[in-house]
Amino acid sequence: MRIPKLLNPGDTVAILATSGPCDANRLAAGVETIKRMGLNPWVMESCHAQHGFLAGPDALRIKDLHTAFASPDVRGIFVARGGYGAARLLTGLDYGLIRANPKVFVGYSDVTALHIALTQKCGFVTFHGPMPASDFHDGGDPFTLEALKRMIFAERNHPYAFRGGPLQNPPDRTLTTIVPGRAAGPLTGGNLCLLAASLGTPYEVDTRGRVLFLEEIGEDPYRVDRMLLQLKQAGKLREAAGIILGDFSPQTLETLRIPINELIATEKKPTLAGLACGHTSPNLTLPIGHNVLLDATKGQVLLEKINVLSRL
């Protein structure tokens, strides 16, 4: 999996909306946070548009994506917020154009649909991370901001090589071993609802030999059970090398004991729970498509260190 060229201070980044409409005040505050990170934000038209429950018609949101990927002045792309609607764009995207112009691409939640499509169809790493109008409206949590910068900013003289090593939870957030063991492979996944919705489509998540990350918010335990069952019956849990569970707020491991023990643990794949990633604060940034080592016995997730020679 290719690594897009990482960011440097002063780089221009596009901010666009692929799903729901943006709140103007939250967006403006998020843009200021992006500036404080040392980046030059270009707020695109979709961030100011509304088409019912969408940030403008599909054609506008696709146009902004194509423009951002094609523009030689844009070094990275932040999705402003989640909501609903990213999956509506998948049939209209020019994957050849995007494949030829890989860039840092950041978002989560509904953006899961785009992460899966871009990694599987375009072959470059994307970043499951915080969004300006969702996570930066209050200036951003310091841990979240540092975790993001550590992942998407280049090391000196290594523009395609982000730091390897462990993904560190905040000190007060412990990881829980569900099934011990070790697994390695490219990281895939994201929001559970979006992954379940991908099944049976040309954009279906591929978990074969991959470490599957899952997160969700605001779903009752029986609904989490139903979506996990859908993935299980489709063979997605069986085909995964290992499983990482992120935040399922407001549900806890105890409230999800039945689906975790009866649907996930029974696959006997190395499984770790409690990674501070998803609809939570602090919120880690994950490189989707990048190789990870999951050591569920020791409670560790390690990122492979990329040699600069593997650059694009």
ABEGO torsion letter per residue (X at the ends): XBBBBBBBBGBBBBBBBABBBBBAAAAAAAAAAAAAAGBBBBBBAAAABBBEABBEBAAAAAAAAAAAAABAABABBBBABBEBGAAAAAAABBAAAAAABBBBBBEBEAAAAAAAAAAAAAGBBBBBBBBAAAAAAAGEBAAAAAAAAAAABBBBGBAABBBBEBBBBBAABBBBBABBEBBBEBBBEEBAAAAAAABGBAABBBABGBBBBBBBBGBBAAAAAAAAAAAAAAGAAAABABBBBBBAOABBAAAAAAAAAAAAAAAGBBBBBGBBBEBBOBBBBBBBGBBBBBBAAAGBBBBBBBBAAABX
